Amino acid sequence: MSDGSVGLGTGFAAAALHVRRSDNTAALLIEETGAGTLGQLALRNNGITFFSLEDTSIADAPNSGRAWNFQNQAGTFRVTTAPGGPGEIEMILTPAGDMTIKGELTTSGGTCGGGCDAVFSEDYALPSIAEHAEAMFTLGHLPNVGPTLENTPINVSDKLGRMLNELEHAHIYIDQLHSDIEDLKTAMAERDALREEQLNKLLALLDRSQKD
């Protein structure tokens, strides 16, 4: 091309190097057979730099996922699809390791394989409130959550499942305590009613004795 662009398979290069085929063979292979560490691809730009993965079989519309950009923007790593822009970046990773995602997070790791909801099964050996408290204070942490040491990495998926398990324990204990409180309230109401009945009888006897 007159501007120095190179077209392979096309006479109209749309970039400095444009490879075009129509038989599903347009690919690029960089192979090093020697052993050792080697950076085999570098993209440099005096500003924001990115590369795109585009599936042209998808409609070209906002949020269709037709093209995804992997980019270095002002020192942050970003993964985004059109339209992009403020508040529309699907994933941002800062040099400090802080990650922000636009949508929800679903993980297949730490999926409560031990049974987060197993506490509701009839065959689950649920410790009593006293037993759980004794284990908790002896261990210095919630038994099923495990230790969470200060300034150390944690497995968020696993920890979340364990916290859910302990939360379910707590709600069962709350229900048990609620039942106990309701039983006490009923017993106290019955006792008060009996006392009132006895007091009324006593007052009636005193009233009759005074009349006699």
Backbone as a printed PyTorch tensor [residue, N CA C, xyz], in Angstrom:
tensor([[[  0.8440,  -1.1880,   0.0000],
         [  0.0000,   0.0000,   0.0000],
         [  0.8850,   1.2460,   0.0000]],

        [[  0.3590,   2.3470,  -0.5190],
         [  1.1630,   3.5680,  -0.6230],
         [  1.5300,   4.1530,   0.7390]],

        [[  0.7380,   3.8420,   1.7750],
         [  1.0330,   4.3840,   3.1030],
         [  1.9090,   3.4460,   3.9220]],

        [[  2.3950,   2.3820,   3.2990],
         [  3.2550,   1.4410,   3.9950],
         [  2.5140,   0.3000,   4.6480]],

        [[  1.1830,   0.2920,   4.5820],
         [  0.4060,  -0.8030,   5.1600],
         [  0.5970,  -2.0630,   4.3360]],

        [[  0.4730,  -3.1990,   4.9950],
         [  0.6470,  -4.4860,   4.3280],
         [ -0.6680,  -5.2450,   4.3930]],

        [[ -1.1490,  -5.6720,   3.2390],
         [ -2.3530,  -6.4750,   3.1730],
         [ -2.0270,  -7.8680,   2.6830]],

        [[ -2.3880,  -8.8760,   3.4610],
         [ -2.2050, -10.2710,   3.0590],
         [ -3.5790, -10.8570,   2.8110]],

        [[ -3.8670, -11.1380,   1.5550],
         [ -5.1860, -11.6330,   1.1970],
         [ -6.1580, -10.5160,   0.8780]],

        [[ -5.6950,  -9.2940,   0.9020],
         [ -6.5470,  -8.1520,   0.5790],
         [ -5.7030,  -7.0420,  -0.0230]],

        [[ -6.2760,  -6.3190,  -0.9820],
         [ -5.5760,  -5.1880,  -1.5730],
         [ -5.9390,  -3.8790,  -0.8970]],

        [[ -6.7570,  -3.9620,   0.1470],
         [ -7.1880,  -2.7570,   0.8440],
         [ -6.9520,  -2.9400,   2.3470]],

        [[ -5.7210,  -2.7640,   2.7510],
         [ -5.3650,  -2.9610,   4.1560],
         [ -6.0350,  -1.9110,   5.0320]],

        [[ -6.7630,  -2.3640,   6.0530],
         [ -7.4400,  -1.4480,   6.9750],
         [ -6.5950,  -1.1470,   8.1990]],

        [[ -5.3750,  -1.6950,   8.2330],
         [ -4.4570,  -1.4530,   9.3460],
         [ -3.0460,  -1.6120,   8.8190]],

        [[ -2.0610,  -1.3460,   9.6720],
         [ -0.6680,  -1.4680,   9.2380],
         [ -0.3850,  -2.8690,   8.7190]],

        [[ -0.9970,  -3.8730,   9.3510],
         [ -0.9120,  -5.2530,   8.8650],
         [ -2.3130,  -5.8270,   8.8900]],

        [[ -2.8010,  -6.2210,   7.7250],
         [ -4.1630,  -6.7230,   7.5980],
         [ -4.1110,  -8.0910,   6.9290]],

        [[ -4.5230,  -9.1180,   7.6680],
         [ -4.5790, -10.4750,   7.1200],
         [ -6.0420, -10.8250,   6.9060]],

        [[ -6.3940, -11.2250,   5.6720],
         [ -7.7880, -11.5260,   5.3810],
         [ -7.8870, -12.8000,   4.5650]],

        [[ -8.7400, -13.7130,   5.0410],
         [ -9.0490, -14.9240,   4.2880],
         [-10.5260, -15.2360,   4.4670]],

        [[-11.0190, -16.1520,   3.6680],
         [-12.4390, -16.4990,   3.7450],
         [-12.6450, -18.0010,   3.8770]],

        [[-11.5900, -18.7200,   4.3180],
         [-11.6880, -20.1810,   4.4310],
         [-11.3980, -20.6670,   5.8550]],

        [[-11.6320, -19.8080,   6.8360],
         [-11.4190, -20.1470,   8.2540],
         [ -9.9670, -20.4860,   8.5780]],

        [[ -9.0240, -19.8620,   7.8840],
         [ -7.6020, -20.1120,   8.1620],
         [ -6.8390, -18.8370,   8.5060]],

        [[ -7.5380, -17.7130,   8.6380],
         [ -6.8590, -16.4510,   8.9570],
         [ -6.4520, -16.4760,  10.4290]],

        [[ -5.2400, -16.9210,  10.6830],
         [ -4.7500, -17.0550,  12.0540],
         [ -3.2970, -16.6280,  12.1090]],

        [[ -2.8240, -16.3680,  13.3070],
         [ -1.4480, -15.9440,  13.5150],
         [ -0.8190, -16.8440,  14.5640]],

        [[  0.3280, -17.4090,  14.2530],
         [  1.0320, -18.2990,  15.1760],
         [  2.4450, -17.7860,  15.3910]],

        [[  2.7950, -17.5940,  16.6450],
         [  4.1680, -17.2510,  17.0130],
         [  4.6840, -18.3950,  17.8730]],

        [[  5.6790, -19.1000,  17.3970],
         [  6.1490, -20.2990,  18.0960],
         [  7.6400, -20.2140,  18.4060]],

        [[  7.9810, -20.4830,  19.6390],
         [  9.3740, -20.5670,  20.0800],
         [  9.5780, -21.9490,  20.6910]],

        [[ 10.4850, -22.7170,  20.1390],
         [ 10.6860, -24.0940,  20.6010],
         [ 11.7330, -24.2100,  21.6980]],

        [[ 12.4520, -23.1270,  21.9560],
         [ 13.4450, -23.1720,  23.0280],
         [ 12.7860, -23.0450,  24.3900]],

        [[ 13.4780, -23.5520,  25.4260],
         [ 12.9480, -23.4710,  26.7850],
         [ 13.2570, -22.1060,  27.3870]],

        [[ 12.4050, -21.6620,  28.3020],
         [ 12.6490, -20.3950,  28.9770],
         [ 11.4580, -19.4730,  28.9050]],

        [[ 11.5240, -18.4110,  29.6740],
         [ 10.4470, -17.4220,  29.7130],
         [ 10.6250, -16.4160,  28.5860]],

        [[  9.5380, -16.1020,  27.8990],
         [  9.6190, -15.2030,  26.7540],
         [  8.3240, -14.4170,  26.6180]],

        [[  8.4290, -13.1030,  26.5930],
         [  7.2630, -12.2880,  26.2850],
         [  7.0690, -12.2720,  24.7820]],

        [[  6.0060, -12.8980,  24.2950],
         [  5.8370, -13.0900,  22.8540],
         [  4.8820, -12.1040,  22.2000]],

        [[  4.2780, -11.2560,  22.9890],
         [  3.3870, -10.2700,  22.3860],
         [  3.4010,  -9.0110,  23.2400]],

        [[  3.6520,  -7.8840,  22.6260],
         [  3.6400,  -6.6010,  23.3280],
         [  2.8850,  -5.5860,  22.4880]],

        [[  1.9750,  -4.8640,  23.1080],
         [  1.2320,  -3.7990,  22.4460],
         [  1.5800,  -2.5030,  23.1600]],

        [[  2.1780,  -1.5660,  22.4460],
         [  2.6010,  -0.3090,  23.0610],
         [  1.9390,   0.8700,  22.3640]],

        [[  1.5210,   1.8380,  23.1870],
         [  0.9370,   3.0590,  22.6430],
         [  1.1740,   4.1800,  23.6440]],

        [[  1.3880,   5.3750,  23.1720],
         [  1.5840,   6.5260,  24.0490],
         [  0.2160,   7.0610,  24.4680]],

        [[ -0.5240,   6.2330,  25.2020],
         [ -1.8960,   6.5460,  25.5940],
         [ -2.6510,   5.2520,  25.8130]],

        [[ -3.9700,   5.3410,  25.8800],
         [ -4.7980,   4.1540,  26.0900],
         [ -4.5320,   3.1420,  24.9890]],

        [[ -4.3280,   1.8930,  25.3840],
         [ -4.1100,   0.8380,  24.3910],
         [ -5.0350,  -0.3300,  24.6820]],

        [[ -5.5080,  -0.9850,  23.6260],
         [ -6.4250,  -2.1140,  23.8190],
         [ -6.3920,  -3.0150,  22.5960]],

        [[ -6.9040,  -4.2270,  22.7930],
         [ -7.1690,  -5.0910,  21.6480],
         [ -8.5890,  -5.6060,  21.7780]],

        [[ -9.1980,  -5.9210,  20.6400],
         [-10.6100,  -6.3050,  20.6130],
         [-10.7830,  -7.7470,  20.1640]],

        [[-11.7810,  -8.3880,  20.7240],
         [-12.2410,  -9.6980,  20.2680],
         [-13.6580,  -9.4930,  19.7480]],

        [[-13.8450,  -9.6590,  18.4430],
         [-15.1360,  -9.3420,  17.8380],
         [-15.7100, -10.5480,  17.1160]],

        [[-16.9660, -10.8400,  17.4230],
         [-17.7110, -11.8970,  16.7460],
         [-18.7000, -11.2180,  15.8060]],

        [[-18.3760, -11.1990,  14.5140],
         [-19.1940, -10.4580,  13.5540],
         [-20.5270, -11.1370,  13.2620]],

        [[-20.7550, -12.3310,  13.8140],
         [-22.0540, -12.9790,  13.6300],
         [-23.0990, -12.4130,  14.5890]],

        [[-22.6510, -11.6150,  15.5670],
         [-23.5550, -11.0040,  16.5370],
         [-23.9550,  -9.6190,  16.0460]],

        [[-25.2140,  -9.2620,  16.2660],
         [-25.7030,  -7.9500,  15.8350],
         [-24.8770,  -6.8400,  16.4660]],

        [[-24.5840,  -5.8200,  15.6710],
         [-23.7930,  -4.6880,  16.1470],
         [-24.7200,  -3.7100,  16.8580]],

        [[-24.9250,  -3.9490,  18.1610],
         [-25.8320,  -3.1210,  18.9520],
         [-25.2540,  -2.9650,  20.3560]],

        [[-25.6680,  -1.9230,  21.0850],
         [-25.1570,  -1.7210,  22.4410],
         [-25.4120,  -2.9320,  23.3370]],

        [[-24.4000,  -3.2940,  24.1200],
         [-24.4900,  -4.3900,  25.0890],
         [-24.8320,  -5.7380,  24.4610]],

        [[-24.5290,  -5.8940,  23.1780],
         [-24.7750,  -7.1800,  22.5210],
         [-23.6260,  -8.1460,  22.7480]],

        [[-22.4720,  -7.6170,  23.1620],
         [-21.3040,  -8.4670,  23.3480],
         [-20.6100,  -8.8060,  22.0440]],

        [[-20.9350,  -8.0920,  20.9820],
         [-20.2940,  -8.3700,  19.6830],
         [-18.7770,  -8.2030,  19.7790]],

        [[-18.3210,  -7.1410,  20.4180],
         [-16.8820,  -6.8890,  20.5360],
         [-16.5380,  -6.5930,  21.9920]],

        [[-15.5040,  -7.2530,  22.4700],
         [-14.9950,  -7.0120,  23.8180],
         [-13.6090,  -6.4020,  23.7180]],

        [[-13.3910,  -5.3380,  24.4670],
         [-12.0820,  -4.6890,  24.5180],
         [-11.3470,  -5.0710,  25.7980]],

        [[-10.0860,  -5.4150,  25.6530],
         [ -9.1790,  -5.6150,  26.7790],
         [ -8.1900,  -4.4580,  26.7190]],

        [[ -8.2500,  -3.5670,  27.7060],
         [ -7.4960,  -2.3330,  27.5450],
         [ -6.7830,  -1.8840,  28.8180]],

        [[ -5.7020,  -1.1490,  28.5750],
         [ -4.9680,  -0.4630,  29.6360],
         [ -5.3520,   1.0010,  29.5370]],

        [[ -6.1110,   1.4680,  30.5110],
         [ -6.5800,   2.8540,  30.4760],
         [ -6.1220,   3.5640,  31.7410]],

        [[ -5.1820,   4.4750,  31.5720],
         [ -4.6500,   5.2650,  32.6930],
         [ -4.1300,   4.3700,  33.8090]],

        [[ -3.5710,   3.2180,  33.4300],
         [ -2.9860,   2.3300,  34.4240],
         [ -3.9420,   1.3230,  35.0150]],

        [[ -5.2020,   1.3340,  34.5890],
         [ -6.1500,   0.3270,  35.0520],
         [ -6.4380,  -0.6450,  33.9170]],

        [[ -6.5940,  -1.9250,  34.2740],
         [ -6.9410,  -2.9420,  33.2850],
         [ -8.4520,  -3.0100,  33.2010]],

        [[ -8.9760,  -2.9320,  31.9860],
         [-10.4210,  -2.9010,  31.8130],
         [-10.8740,  -3.9170,  30.7710]],

        [[-12.0060,  -4.5170,  31.0430],
         [-12.6710,  -5.3910,  30.0870],
         [-14.0510,  -4.7970,  29.8560]],

        [[-14.3600,  -4.4710,  28.6270],
         [-15.6260,  -3.7890,  28.3740],
         [-16.1430,  -4.0790,  26.9730]],

        [[-17.4260,  -3.9080,  26.8080],
         [-18.0640,  -4.0090,  25.5010],
         [-18.8620,  -2.7330,  25.2730]],

        [[-19.2140,  -2.4680,  24.0270],
         [-19.9410,  -1.2370,  23.7080],
         [-21.2510,  -1.1730,  24.5040]],

        [[-21.6600,  -0.0010,  24.9980],
         [-21.1190,   1.3120,  24.6460],
         [-19.9340,   1.7700,  25.4860]],

        [[-19.6170,   1.1300,  26.5910],
         [-18.5110,   1.5930,  27.4270],
         [-18.8360,   2.9380,  28.0510]],

        [[-17.8050,   3.6470,  28.4630],
         [-18.0200,   4.9500,  29.0770],
         [-18.2220,   4.8420,  30.5780]],

        [[-18.2810,   5.9880,  31.2780],
         [-18.4320,   5.9990,  32.7310],
         [-19.6470,   5.2000,  33.1960]],

        [[-19.4430,   4.3180,  34.1560],
         [-20.5340,   3.5100,  34.6810],
         [-20.9110,   2.3410,  33.8100]],

        [[-20.2500,   2.1750,  32.6740],
         [-20.6010,   1.1120,  31.7390],
         [-19.4480,   0.1410,  31.5090]],

        [[-18.3950,   0.2300,  32.3190],
         [-17.2610,  -0.6780,  32.1730],
         [-17.5690,  -1.9650,  32.9250]],

        [[-17.5210,  -3.0830,  32.2240],
         [-17.9180,  -4.3460,  32.8450],
         [-16.9650,  -4.7920,  33.9550]],

        [[-15.6540,  -4.5590,  33.7850],
         [-14.6960,  -4.9570,  34.8140],
         [-13.4990,  -4.0170,  34.8200]],

        [[-13.1080,  -3.5630,  36.0180],
         [-11.9430,  -2.6880,  36.1890],
         [-11.0510,  -3.2820,  37.2680]],

        [[ -9.7540,  -3.3880,  36.9680],
         [ -8.7780,  -3.8840,  37.9340],
         [ -7.6870,  -2.8390,  38.0880]],

        [[ -7.4740,  -2.3530,  39.3200],
         [ -6.4800,  -1.3110,  39.5620],
         [ -5.1280,  -1.9340,  39.8860]],

        [[ -4.0400,  -1.1490,  39.8130],
         [ -2.7230,  -1.6710,  40.1730],
         [ -2.6560,  -2.1630,  41.6170]],

        [[ -3.5560,  -1.6700,  42.4870],
         [ -3.5850,  -2.1180,  43.8840],
         [ -4.2870,  -3.4560,  44.0400]],

        [[ -4.8560,  -3.9600,  42.9360],
         [ -5.5520,  -5.2400,  42.9960],
         [ -7.0260,  -5.1190,  43.3110]],

        [[ -7.5630,  -3.8930,  43.3650],
         [ -8.9850,  -3.6880,  43.6260],
         [ -9.7720,  -3.9200,  42.3410]],

        [[-10.8450,  -4.6950,  42.4380],
         [-11.6440,  -5.0220,  41.2570],
         [-13.0600,  -4.4770,  41.4060]],

        [[-13.5760,  -3.9110,  40.3280],
         [-14.9530,  -3.4440,  40.2720],
         [-15.6210,  -4.0910,  39.0690]],

        [[-16.7940,  -4.6940,  39.2950],
         [-17.5340,  -5.2740,  38.1800],
         [-18.9090,  -4.6220,  38.1060]],

        [[-19.4210,  -4.5210,  36.9000],
         [-20.6960,  -3.8480,  36.6800],
         [-21.8710,  -4.7340,  37.0800]],

        [[-21.7410,  -6.0260,  36.8460],
         [-22.8600,  -6.9290,  37.0890],
         [-22.6990,  -7.7640,  38.3420]],

        [[-23.3190,  -8.9350,  38.3380],
         [-23.2810,  -9.8380,  39.4730],
         [-22.0840, -10.7730,  39.3600]],

        [[-21.7220, -11.3880,  40.4760],
         [-20.5980, -12.3140,  40.5100],
         [-21.1070, -13.6980,  40.8720]],

        [[-20.8590, -14.6570,  39.9990],
         [-21.2220, -16.0480,  40.2460],
         [-19.9650, -16.8840,  40.1660]],

        [[-19.7360, -17.7200,  41.1610],
         [-18.5450, -18.5540,  41.1740],
         [-18.9230, -20.0100,  41.3770]],

        [[-18.2230, -20.9040,  40.6780],
         [-18.4720, -22.3370,  40.8430],
         [-17.5520, -22.9360,  41.8920]],

        [[-16.6510, -22.1210,  42.4360],
         [-15.7850, -22.5830,  43.5100],
         [-16.4370, -22.3180,  44.8500]],

        [[-16.1620, -23.1700,  45.8400],
         [-16.7500, -22.9770,  47.1610],
         [-18.2530, -22.9870,  47.1190]],

        [[-18.8400, -24.0470,  46.5210],
         [-20.2760, -24.0950,  46.2920],
         [-21.0460, -24.7690,  47.4200]],

        [[-20.5710, -24.6560,  48.6390],
         [-21.2520, -25.2760,  49.7820],
         [-21.3520, -26.7820,  49.5940]],

        [[-20.2690, -27.3920,  49.1120],
         [-20.2730, -28.8350,  48.9230],
         [-20.5480, -29.5770,  50.2100]],

        [[-20.1800, -28.9670,  51.3430],
         [-20.4390, -29.5890,  52.6380],
         [-21.8800, -29.4380,  53.0830]],

        [[-22.6500, -28.6190,  52.3640],
         [-24.0660, -28.4790,  52.6750],
         [-24.3820, -27.2860,  53.5410]],

        [[-24.3720, -26.0810,  52.9590],
         [-24.7370, -24.8900,  53.7390],
         [-26.1320, -25.0380,  54.3300]],

        [[-27.0690, -25.5690,  53.5390],
         [-28.4530, -25.7050,  53.9890],
         [-28.7180, -27.0310,  54.6890]],

        [[-27.6740, -27.8270,  54.8860],
         [-27.8520, -29.1380,  55.5240],
         [-28.3590, -29.0050,  56.9510]],

        [[-28.1780, -27.8330,  57.5580],
         [-28.6220, -27.6370,  58.9440],
         [-30.1280, -27.8320,  59.0870]],

        [[-30.8770, -27.7210,  57.9900],
         [-32.3220, -27.8800,  58.0590],
         [-32.7580, -29.3330,  57.8660]],

        [[-31.8020, -30.2260,  57.6260],
         [-32.1280, -31.6400,  57.4530],
         [-32.3740, -32.2870,  58.8090]],

        [[-33.2730, -33.2520,  58.8310],
         [-33.6070, -33.9200,  60.0870],
         [-32.4260, -34.7000,  60.6520]],

        [[-31.5470, -35.1870,  59.7650],
         [-30.4270, -36.0000,  60.2380],
         [-29.1860, -35.1670,  60.5500]],

        [[-29.3140, -33.8240,  60.5160],
         [-28.1630, -32.9670,  60.8170],
         [-27.9550, -32.8990,  62.3220]],

        [[-26.7250, -33.1260,  62.7450],
         [-26.4010, -33.1010,  64.1790],
         [-26.1950, -31.6560,  64.6250]],

        [[-27.2900, -30.9800,  64.8960],
         [-27.2190, -29.5710,  65.2910],
         [-26.8000, -29.4630,  66.7510]],

        [[-25.6910, -28.7910,  67.0230],
         [-25.2840, -28.6220,  68.4220],
         [-26.2540, -27.7000,  69.1490]],

        [[-26.3440, -27.8700,  70.4420],
         [-27.1930, -26.9760,  71.2220],
         [-26.5590, -25.5910,  71.2640]],

        [[-27.3320, -24.6170,  71.7150],
         [-26.7930, -23.2590,  71.8280],
         [-25.5890, -23.2480,  72.7550]],

        [[-25.6840, -23.9730,  73.8560],
         [-24.5790, -24.0220,  74.8170],
         [-23.3540, -24.7010,  74.2140]],

        [[-23.5680, -25.7930,  73.4690],
         [-22.4490, -26.5020,  72.8380],
         [-21.7670, -25.6230,  71.7960]],

        [[-22.5770, -24.9300,  71.0140],
         [-22.0250, -24.0470,  69.9830],
         [-21.2370, -22.9100,  70.6200]],

        [[-21.7830, -22.3310,  71.6830],
         [-21.1000, -21.2310,  72.3680],
         [-19.7760, -21.6970,  72.9620]],

        [[-19.7790, -22.8890,  73.5510],
         [-18.5430, -23.4150,  74.1410],
         [-17.4710, -23.5950,  73.0720]],

        [[-17.8570, -24.1740,  71.9220],
         [-16.9000, -24.3680,  70.8240],
         [-16.4110, -23.0260,  70.2920]],

        [[-17.3150, -22.0760,  70.1700],
         [-16.9750, -20.7560,  69.6310],
         [-15.9420, -20.0500,  70.5010]],

        [[-16.1620, -20.0440,  71.8010],
         [-15.2360, -19.3410,  72.6900],
         [-13.9400, -20.1210,  72.8940]],

        [[-14.0060, -21.4340,  72.7970],
         [-12.7870, -22.2400,  72.9130],
         [-11.8860, -22.0410,  71.7010]],

        [[-12.4950, -22.0360,  70.5040],
         [-11.7340, -21.8860,  69.2610],
         [-11.3320, -20.4360,  68.9990]],

        [[-12.1410, -19.5070,  69.4680],
         [-11.8730, -18.1010,  69.1900],
         [-12.4030, -17.6580,  67.8460]],

        [[-13.3050, -18.4440,  67.2650],
         [-13.9530, -18.0820,  65.9990],
         [-15.1990, -18.9320,  65.8470]],

        [[-16.0700, -18.5540,  64.9180],
         [-17.2560, -19.3640,  64.6540],
         [-16.8110, -20.7160,  64.1130]],

        [[-17.2750, -21.8190,  64.6960],
         [-16.7640, -23.1500,  64.3380],
         [-16.7720, -23.4580,  62.8480]],

        [[-17.8720, -23.1600,  62.1630],
         [-17.9680, -23.5270,  60.7520],
         [-17.3800, -22.4830,  59.8100]],

        [[-17.0870, -21.2890,  60.3150],
         [-16.4340, -20.2710,  59.4890],
         [-14.9360, -20.5040,  59.4470]],

        [[-14.3880, -20.9540,  60.5560],
         [-12.9480, -21.1590,  60.6240],
         [-12.2340, -19.8690,  60.9620]],

        [[-10.9430, -19.9420,  61.2310],
         [-10.1920, -18.7370,  61.5920],
         [-10.0680, -17.7710,  60.4200]],

        [[-10.1600, -16.4930,  60.7090],
         [ -9.9620, -15.4380,  59.7120],
         [ -8.8790, -14.5210,  60.2570]],

        [[ -7.6520, -14.7900,  59.8710],
         [ -6.5110, -14.0820,  60.4320],
         [ -6.3660, -12.6990,  59.8160]],

        [[ -5.8910, -11.7620,  60.6040],
         [ -5.7360, -10.3840,  60.1480],
         [ -4.6490, -10.2760,  59.0830]],

        [[ -4.9430,  -9.5040,  58.0450],
         [ -3.9740,  -9.2120,  56.9760],
         [ -3.4610, -10.4640,  56.2660]],

        [[ -4.3270, -11.4570,  56.1180],
         [ -3.9640, -12.6580,  55.3650],
         [ -5.0100, -12.8930,  54.2760]],

        [[ -4.6270, -13.4970,  53.1510],
         [ -5.5890, -13.7640,  52.0790],
         [ -6.6940, -14.7030,  52.5560]],

        [[ -7.8970, -14.5390,  52.0120],
         [ -8.9980, -15.4380,  52.3350],
         [ -9.6470, -15.9190,  51.0420]],

        [[-10.1940, -17.1150,  51.0960],
         [-10.9640, -17.6620,  49.9910],
         [-12.3910, -17.1470,  50.1520]],

        [[-12.7560, -16.1360,  49.3820],
         [-14.0410, -15.4730,  49.5620],
         [-15.2010, -16.4380,  49.3350]],

        [[-15.1230, -17.2720,  48.3000],
         [-16.2140, -18.1980,  47.9960],
         [-16.4220, -19.1760,  49.1420]],

        [[-15.3310, -19.7630,  49.6230],
         [-15.4220, -20.7250,  50.7190],
         [-15.9030, -20.0410,  51.9950]],

        [[-15.3600, -18.8620,  52.2730],
         [-15.7290, -18.1440,  53.4980],
         [-17.1990, -17.7500,  53.4820]],

        [[-17.6970, -17.3400,  52.3200],
         [-19.0960, -16.9450,  52.2070],
         [-20.0160, -18.1230,  52.5070]],

        [[-19.6760, -19.2960,  51.9650],
         [-20.4810, -20.4810,  52.2280],
         [-20.4860, -20.8430,  53.7000]],

        [[-19.3340, -20.7380,  54.3370],
         [-19.2410, -21.0430,  55.7660],
         [-20.0260, -20.0280,  56.6090]],

        [[-19.9710, -18.7680,  56.2070],
         [-20.7370, -17.7400,  56.9210],
         [-22.2370, -17.9960,  56.7910]],

        [[-22.6730, -18.4220,  55.5900],
         [-24.0800, -18.7510,  55.3870],
         [-24.4930, -19.8930,  56.3060]],

        [[-23.6280, -20.9010,  56.4300],
         [-23.9130, -22.0350,  57.3020],
         [-24.0890, -21.5750,  58.7480]],

        [[-23.1900, -20.7050,  59.2170],
         [-23.2930, -20.2050,  60.5910],
         [-24.5120, -19.2980,  60.7590]],

        [[-24.8470, -18.5340,  59.7230],
         [-26.0280, -17.6750,  59.7840],
         [-27.2870, -18.5120,  59.9430]],

        [[-27.3310, -19.6450,  59.2470],
         [-28.4880, -20.5270,  59.3580],
         [-28.5600, -21.1510,  60.7480]],

        [[-27.3800, -21.5080,  61.3130],
         [-27.3570, -21.9650,  62.7090],
         [-27.9880, -20.9030,  63.6100]],

        [[-27.5500, -19.6450,  63.4160],
         [-28.0190, -18.5530,  64.2710],
         [-29.5290, -18.3820,  64.1820]],

        [[-30.0880, -18.5030,  62.9770],
         [-31.5290, -18.3130,  62.8260],
         [-32.3090, -19.4750,  63.4310]],

        [[-31.7460, -20.6640,  63.3930],
         [-32.3910, -21.7920,  64.0750],
         [-32.3950, -21.5490,  65.5780]],

        [[-31.2510, -21.0670,  66.0940],
         [-31.1720, -20.7680,  67.5210],
         [-32.1350, -19.6450,  67.8960]],

        [[-32.2580, -18.6410,  67.0230],
         [-33.2090, -17.5510,  67.2720],
         [-34.6260, -18.0980,  67.3600]],

        [[-34.9660, -19.0280,  66.4580],
         [-36.2990, -19.6240,  66.4780],
         [-36.5100, -20.4270,  67.7540]],

        [[-35.4660, -21.1570,  68.1840],
         [-35.5780, -21.9180,  69.4320],
         [-35.8120, -20.9820,  70.6150]],

        [[-35.0310, -19.9000,  70.6750],
         [-35.1900, -18.9370,  71.7640],
         [-36.5520, -18.2560,  71.7020]],

        [[-37.0250, -17.9700,  70.4820],
         [-38.3480, -17.3640,  70.3190],
         [-39.4290, -18.3010,  70.8570]],

        [[-39.2940, -19.5870,  70.5450],
         [-40.2670, -20.5660,  71.0460],
         [-40.2330, -20.6280,  72.5660]],

        [[-39.0140, -20.6090,  73.1210],
         [-38.8840, -20.6310,  74.5860],
         [-39.5330, -19.3990,  75.2090]],

        [[-39.3160, -18.2370,  74.5960],
         [-39.9010, -16.9950,  75.1110],
         [-41.4210, -17.0430,  75.0350]],

        [[-41.9550, -17.5560,  73.9080],
         [-43.4040, -17.6580,  73.7670],
         [-43.9780, -18.6060,  74.8070]],

        [[-43.2740, -19.7160,  75.0720],
         [-43.7310, -20.6580,  76.1010],
         [-43.7310, -19.9880,  77.4710]],

        [[-42.6820, -19.2080,  77.7560],
         [-42.6090, -18.4990,  79.0320],
         [-43.7260, -17.4670,  79.1540]],

        [[-44.0060, -16.7560,  78.0610],
         [-45.0760, -15.7600,  78.0790],
         [-46.4260, -16.4260,  78.3270]],

        [[-46.6260, -17.5880,  77.6890],
         [-47.8800, -18.3170,  77.8990],
         [-47.9950, -18.7860,  79.3400]],

        [[-46.8870, -19.3400,  79.8590],
         [-46.8940, -19.8250,  81.2450],
         [-47.1340, -18.6770,  82.2260]],

        [[-46.5120, -17.5320,  81.9720],
         [-46.6860, -16.3800,  82.8580],
         [-48.1150, -15.8500,  82.7880]],

        [[-48.6910, -15.8580,  81.5870],
         [-50.0690, -15.3940,  81.4350],
         [-51.0250, -16.3180,  82.1810]],

        [[-50.7820, -17.6290,  82.0730],
         [-51.6190, -18.5940,  82.7880],
         [-51.4580, -18.4250,  84.2940]],

        [[-50.2210, -18.1940,  84.7400],
         [-49.9690, -17.9960,  86.1650],
         [-50.6650, -16.7420,  86.6690]],

        [[-50.5650, -15.6620,  85.8760],
         [-51.2020, -14.4050,  86.2750],
         [-52.7200, -14.5530,  86.3190]],

        [[-53.2610, -15.3010,  85.3440],
         [-54.7110, -15.5140,  85.3260],
         [-55.1510, -16.3160,  86.5450]],

        [[-54.3430, -17.3260,  86.9060],
         [-54.6620, -18.1400,  88.0780],
         [-54.5900, -17.3020,  89.3530]],

        [[-53.5630, -16.4690,  89.4460],
         [-53.4170, -15.6080,  90.6210],
         [-54.5870, -14.6300,  90.7300]],

        [[-54.9870, -14.0950,  89.5660],
         [-56.1110, -13.1590,  89.5760],
         [-57.3900, -13.8600,  90.0030]],

        [[-57.5690, -15.0860,  89.5080],
         [-58.7500, -15.8620,  89.8860],
         [-58.7480, -16.1380,  91.3900]],

        [[-57.5830, -16.5460,  91.9120],
         [-57.4760, -16.8370,  93.3390],
         [-57.6930, -15.5770,  94.1710]],

        [[-57.1500, -14.4450,  93.6890],
         [-57.3260, -13.1850,  94.4040],
         [-58.7910, -12.7830,  94.4320]],

        [[-59.4790, -12.9510,  93.3140],
         [-60.9000, -12.6050,  93.2580],
         [-61.7160, -13.4740,  94.2120]],

        [[-61.3570, -14.7570,  94.2800],
         [-62.0540, -15.6540,  95.2130],
         [-61.8120, -15.2220,  96.6550]],

        [[-60.5550, -14.8620,  96.9510],
         [-60.2160, -14.4350,  98.3060],
         [-60.9540, -13.1560,  98.6770]],

        [[-61.0090, -12.2210,  97.7390],
         [-61.7160, -10.9740,  97.9960],
         [-63.2040, -11.2240,  98.2060]],

        [[-63.7440, -12.1810,  97.4490],
         [-65.1650, -12.5170,  97.6100],
         [-65.4280, -13.1100,  98.9860]],

        [[-64.5230, -13.9760,  99.4520],
         [-64.6660, -14.5690, 100.7830],
         [-64.5880, -13.4990, 101.8650]],

        [[-63.6500, -12.5760, 101.7260],
         [-63.5070, -11.5040, 102.6970],
         [-64.7530, -10.6290, 102.7210]],

        [[-65.3020, -10.4000, 101.5430],
         [-66.4960,  -9.5610, 101.4530],
         [-67.6690, -10.2250, 102.1610]],

        [[-67.8330, -11.5410, 101.9660],
         [-68.9210, -12.2560, 102.6140],
         [-68.7330, -12.2970, 104.1240]],

        [[-67.4610, -12.4860, 104.5480],
         [-67.1990, -12.5670, 105.9910],
         [-67.4930, -11.2430, 106.6770]],

        [[-67.2410, -10.1500, 105.9900],
         [-67.5080,  -8.8380, 106.5680],
         [-69.0110,  -8.5790, 106.6800]],

        [[-69.7790,  -9.1130, 105.7450],
         [-71.2260,  -8.9360, 105.7710],
         [-71.8470,  -9.7720, 106.8760]],

        [[-71.2400, -10.9550, 107.1420],
         [-71.7720, -11.8180, 108.1990],
         [-71.4840, -11.2070, 109.5760]]])
